[in-house]
Amino acid sequence: MKLHEIIHFKSKLKNMIKSFVIVLFVFFSIIVSAQKKNDIVVNIGDVPVSKEEFEANYKKNNTNILDEKDKKTPAQYMDLYVNFKLKVIEAQKLGYDTAKAFVTELKGYRQELAKPYLTNTTYNEEMVKNAYYRTLHERKVSHILIKVTPDASPADTLAAWNKVTELRKQVIASADFNETAIKNSEDPTAAENKGEIGYFSAFQMVFPFEDIAYKTPVGEVSQITRTRFGYHLIKVEDERLSRGEIKVAHIMKMFPKQASEETKANLKLAADSIWQKLTSGADFAEMAKKYSDDKRTGSTGGVMNWFSQTNMVPSFAEAAFDLKNDGDFSPVIGTPYGWHIIKRLEVRITPPFEKARPDLEVKIKNSSTISKSGDEVFAKKLRSEYKMRIDDATFTNVVELAKDTIGKKNVKTALEPAKSSPLVTFADQTVSAGDFAEYLLSEKYMQGRGNQAFKLKPYLEKFINLKLLEYENSQLERKYPDFARVYKEYHDGILLFNISKDKIWDVASSDTARLQKYYDQTTKKYFWNDRFIGWVIEAKNADLRTKVESMLDGKEMSKKEITDFFNTKTENNVQITEVAVEKGDNPVVDYYTWSGPKPAAFDETTTFVHGKIVSHQQKTLKDAWGLYSSDFQEQVEKEWIASLKAKYPVTIHKKVLKKIQSIE
């Protein structure tokens, strides 16, 4: 093949490929377009509704319906759905979604809805389960503390770290933990208790201490952990099952300060005497009131608050929990504070997990250290997911510039030279040093701090977490379809309520002229059942009753004529109450007219009724105001919906609708 033929062939091939690609693109465009069209179940004006959106609403509103008659087929539900969407679309066209009250309400709802999505729910669930385990299982530990304050300088922090690291090496290498605690721990009680803390369970220690203690196997020494007190080494001595909580009463013979052994012995004799009286049948509460030196509980019969083994003096708790039955009382037992006789009142064991969950969740929520731990886990997750990066060069520059804030400039002015420099990047976001300066200003960085320089890194960490949380909040609709759906439902629900109030409910309740016109023109359909219309007459005595009855016999008289005849200026001898009542409305009328039971405290010698039963009497607008108002609302709504359908033509794609299965 010659060169010009090759060139011609390549050119022709290129055009063929180009044409093929165009045809292929058009073909796929047609398919995608067809697929998109096939996904649309209804068009309302210029608003398309997808099969997915309609189907989700249909299933939500037709599931778990008790009465089968109330269930709708997709076609039946379509009418309701279209009416709903018409109102929402009209509300948006009229700007209801821009009203201040709407924006405020929706914002508040979104904040509540977003909360579970802006925390590590997996970690929270793990915390609840951990807290339950730690409630059931108590741990006994010893510890070594090397003090370091939260705001300690880097040099002091490093010195404390090096010291505790060296101590850990020693105890791991076989040094006696308790002896090491006596010599090195900066806990003031270490010299006396050899570092032994005893047993504890969930929520009784600062969280980082509790957490590492339960994560360390029994018999081993923990990794180094830090709390607000400093660095800790923890040796886990034992684990035991919790015995729950107990309520007791006690009688106490208290040791005076610096009591001699002789004094203690005499108090023991007094306690033994009380115990003998109790065994002979003396009342425990009365003995506590009379003899107990614990004046706080003595006045109530010695009754104490609920306690567990871990939050009571060990010897007292052991004796209390060893009592087998409610009502049993102990022999005289000693504590560092005195002699005691303990009576068991009630015991409650730890409830099952699901029953304990609400209380555990409240405790976790109310614990700032646990919440902080959860926030840190979530922040770490976001940093990884969005590939957060700090520009070290910019941050170094910011630190240098911030030195001018020491007694000279505010932080915003000091950082002005670097304000446009990118400091943090994550996802598609870039945060500048200027943004950080605004944050520092809002946090009152250096305000009132004199000439002492403060580290910027903790501020930067908080700032980054804040920005990540703001960004994550803005992505919820994209990341979580369920969130987007529920949020949209609430958004549309508020719009529906507000516009329905203006266009339907308020019209029916305030436009009395239109309601009257509706009543005058409509076929009357509300009637009374059989009613007694007349009077209930109460005379002062039986003789007067007879006279009133005689006067009414065969005559038409007004209420005024009767009362004027029998009553004087000083005495009401006859009282007449006008009534128009159905059966069951008035017990006196029921008794005389419909053979009802005789009313309580009723004197038939002085009271009777006068009137007649009227059947199928039409209710006036006043009589049936609520019923006619409701009917009028329906008419107003129908007229409004008709106008909306004219304004926003509705096209239902029946082939797509048929693909949606009915709820069984």
ABEGO torsion letter per residue (X at the ends): XBAAAAAAAAAAAAAAAAAAAAAAAAAAAAAAAAAAAAABABBBEABBBBAAAAAAAAAAAABGBABAAABBBAAAAAAAAAAAAAAAAAAAAAGAAABAAAAAAAAAAAAAAAAAAABBAAAAAAAAAAAAAAAABBBBBBBBBBBBBAABBAAAAAAAAAAAAAAAAAAAAGBBAAAAAAAABABAAAAAAGGBAEBBBBGABBAAAAAAAAABBBGBBBBBBBBAAEBBBBBBABBBBBAEBBBBBBBBBBBBBGBBAAAAAAAAAAAAAAAAAAAAGBBAAAAAAAABABAAAAAAGGBBBBBBAAABBAAAAAAAAABABBGBBBBBBBBAAEBBBBBBABBBBBBBAAAAAAAAAAAAAABAAAAAAAAAAAAAAAAAAAGBBBBAAAAAAAAAAAAAABGABBAAAAAAAAAABBABBBEABBBBAAAAAAAAAAAGBGBGAEABBBBAAAAAAAAAAAAAAAAAAAAAAAABAAAAAAAAAAAAAAAAAAAAAAAAAAAAAABAAAAAAAAAABBBABBBBBBBBEBBBBBABAAAAAAAAAAABGBBBBAAAAAAAABBAABBABBBBBBBBBBGABAAAAAAAAGBBBBBGBBAAABBBBEBBBBGBBBBAAAAAAAAAAAAAAAAAAAAAAAAAAABBBBBBAAAAAABBBBX
